[in-house]
Amino acid sequence: MPTTTVPRARPAVVALALLVALLLLAAGGVLLRDLAVSQGWLDGRAWVPAVVDAVGDVRRSTGLAVAAAAVAVLGLLLLVAAAGRGRPTHAAVEAHTETWISPRAVAAVALEAADRAPGVLHAAVTGAGRRRVVLEVTGSSSASTRSVVDAAQEAASRAVASVPRVTVVVREAGGAR
């Protein structure tokens, strides 16, 4: 089994972090505009004091404390999620080298094996993931579901260390499932 770092996707929090970064940039832009207005470089009225005046007299309250606590907890959860690792995207190859294979490549190997099974007229991949490969097979009435599944599973197991589950949907050449 390889000892290097497994290829991984970005953590799910990346999209939210990007959104927060854009919001912070927008807030910085508003503050820079207000600075330019207060220095007389731009004409107009500052936006931040206008918003503060519109909010009115905000005082300490239980609701405000609960909202602040909820925002703090959400921030901590986002920090923990950002520190986590992304999901693995590839599977280890059964070899003494440190090589990885994508789910689509595993599906192609299983498809090739299913397509070569006796009685199979056509085979297609309808889904491929790290844990599961779904094949749709059209065959003659003599095509055996078990032989197709065995061929696809055996081909996939030769390619990767952790064998994905191969699901095969078999149709007879007449079109019935």
GITA-V89704 format. One record per helix or strand of 3 or more residues. SS is the DSSP state (hx for helix, st for strand). FROM is the first residue (numbers start at 1). LEN is the number of residues. If there is no record, write none. Layout:
# GITA-V89704
((SS/FROM/LEN) (SS/FROM/LEN))
This chain:
# GITA-V89704
((hx/13/26) (hx/47/9) (hx/62/22) (st/90/4) (st/100/3) (hx/103/13) (st/120/9) (st/132/8) (hx/145/15) (st/165/8))
